[in-house]
């Protein structure tokens, strides 16, 4: 590309900003928080120096990008802008720079911690899908096809905890196991309610009921209600 003058015709500031975000933000976020601002400015100045001194870039391209990193904030709505610390995914807020650096940190709309959701490391494939959700772009087959089983399970868990329905459609062994557990629960419950209350059936139902509660597939209130029903029908 550098040897093809025509290859620079479509270069714009926002493309350079996107590269900065994708490639360099993870490096910056590895620095101590107190050093991140200075690290960003140093990198920007280094890029400016190389860009304008390079003989590989035509003068018209240099002129077109004369404002590159001129301000401390990179572009508009991107980069390290502290006014855009969080992005929206579903009804929750996600720390932008941590996400770009490979860590998912979620906050409630009023920026409090989300109960039961711990910050977690994510892969580039997961990050790309979450950024698509933020931009309200559809998740394609190609996006899903790149995921390994562990990534699919992690996305399913994220979707479940954050109530992001778009992630429920991603195939997951966790989803399959939970669906099987639900099917077994309804089948056993139906048999018991129909009067088929032999001890082995009851034992299986209690195990499934406990698994449903532990996996948060039913609430504690629903769990207690089922137990009360069992007592009422003398099981």
Secondary structure, 3 states (H helix, E strand, C coil): CCCCHHHHCCCCHHHHHHHHHHHHHHHHHCCCHHHHHHHHHHHHHHHHHHHHHCCCCCHHHHHHCCCCCCCCCCCCCCCCCHHHCEEEECCEEEEHHHHHCCEECEECCCCCECCCCCCEECCHHHHHHHHHHHCCCCCCHHHHHCCCHHHHHHHHHHHHHHCCHHHHHCCCHHHHHHHHHHHHHHHHHHHHHCCCCCHHHHHHHHHHHHHHHHCCCCCHHHHHHHHHHHHHCCC
